């Protein structure tokens, strides 16, 4: 869905010059603007329509991860959880309508201070009474951890609170309960929110610890199609997974901004490397992009961005429309999140480091987005934990994930070899996946194998989409660098050493420049001290040539050589980067 959100004053604001609370406030305003722009319906959210995915994949989200965090919980989790009950629970419709208008913000209170990865064992209780429920936090470790529950920003909030349903003294399993948290000014009676300290170097949000002191809820607070169904589930763990069914879709959604972020990183690093020069022996300025050590991080990030941007919509389509088994859908979500997020974590610091001191300042994007990236590893399921569970299930052949033929590429062969080797290893230890041998020998390989599967799937999709061969070669080299010994072992003798020497990186600096020029509407050189809010006044003796404002604006496309790396300019219009 085309839009011009990047032109809106809310996205033109220099947030690094604002106070933390001003930044939180603007993130809420931006979230509301996105909701007004996309105008999602409850059906869009429930069935994850193309409009839903367009919002999640909007490049503007990578500009403000706090805003995306608000939307991921508000839309994907809160509205999504309620949406499937609307047919039998029309009383939820007024609340869902308020949420869709962003008149009320929805938060998702699942994990507790003492129960993160083992959220199945939460301790918050909802005790059935004659006229409803009593929601209570029994001890400090049972406090709901992290979702932004404060009333500090003039927005009413309502939560879906996961609690253990207690009926006649018996634990009937975990259920969600609709719980008002605060109005525009203050918390509701019995609800307490303690704001957490800021997370270092990230886009701030009013993260908090939330507790409940015997809060009375009406019978209709139970999130269920039948509010009189208090039966104990025959399979408690399966029933719990069914309650948190939106988490699986959230796992697929949260990597979206990081693909746009990789594109931005490649662009910023490339432009900086073209402008930054060294004086050689001939006293002629030489762009640092002419050095292979500078080229590789930029070309690496660019290739990764293009391959991920091509694969991500395809893996969504496969998981949502071509898969009926919810376990395979979740597996594809885990593979996508692991692959995208780990690629980002490798690309971002490598490019940022090559931008010198300027890469460490918040207004140049790298430092903040790199720190924000650490949060996404945990959000909607910790990556390593997700990989451990998926890997164990794949080794036991509980289900199969569609993979490319091992003969298609080196990366497909690598993924297939790793999986089969570990299946053989599991068989050799008697198939006991709870043994010490499994813990020592197989468990540590979980993430490596899941990542290898993602690499193979992404490469296969790039081949099928006819991405330029240099992009494929660079991507392959990037993966080889992660595990050269294993890939050399998997490959046929001969060609791999050549690949490993990166001989396929044929980019001259003029080709990189051509590709980058297509992304930018031009480079201006204003007096940079005016853009720092007047906080710094440089001496007239200092030449400001190295400080440039890059405004990413639409412009007429021109056609670079066929093998030139190009990232769609739409993804970069929202950035105003100070180099």
Secondary structure, 3 states (H helix, E strand, C coil): CCCCHHHCHHHHCCHHHCCHHHHHHHHHHHHHHHHHHHCCCHHHHHCCCHHHHHHHCCHHHHHCHHHHHHHHHHHHHHHHHHHCCCCCCHHHHHHHHHHHHCCEEEEEECCECCECCCHHHCCCEEEEECCEEEEECCCHHHCEEECCCCCCCCCEEEEEEEEEEEECCEEEEEEEEEEEEECCCCECCCEEEEECCCCCCCCCCCCEEEEECCEEECHHHECCCCCCCCCCCCCHHHHHHHHCHHHHHHHHHCCHHHHHHHHHHHHHHHHHHHHCEEECCCCCEEEHHHCHHHHHHHHHHHHHHHHHHHHHHHHHHHHHHCCCCHHHHHHHHHHHHHHHHHHHHHHHHHHHHCCHHHHHCHHHCHHHHHHHHHHHCCCCCCHHHHHHHHHHHHHCCCCCCCCCCCCCCHHHHHHHHHHHHHHHHHHHCCCCCCCHHHHHHHHHHHHHHHHHHHHHHHHHHHHHCCCCHHHHHHHHHHHHHHCHHHHHHHCCCCHHHHHHCCCCCCCCHHHHHHHHHCCCCCEECCCHHHHHCCCCCCCCCCCHHHCCEEECCCCCCCCCCCCCCCCCHHHHCCCEEEC
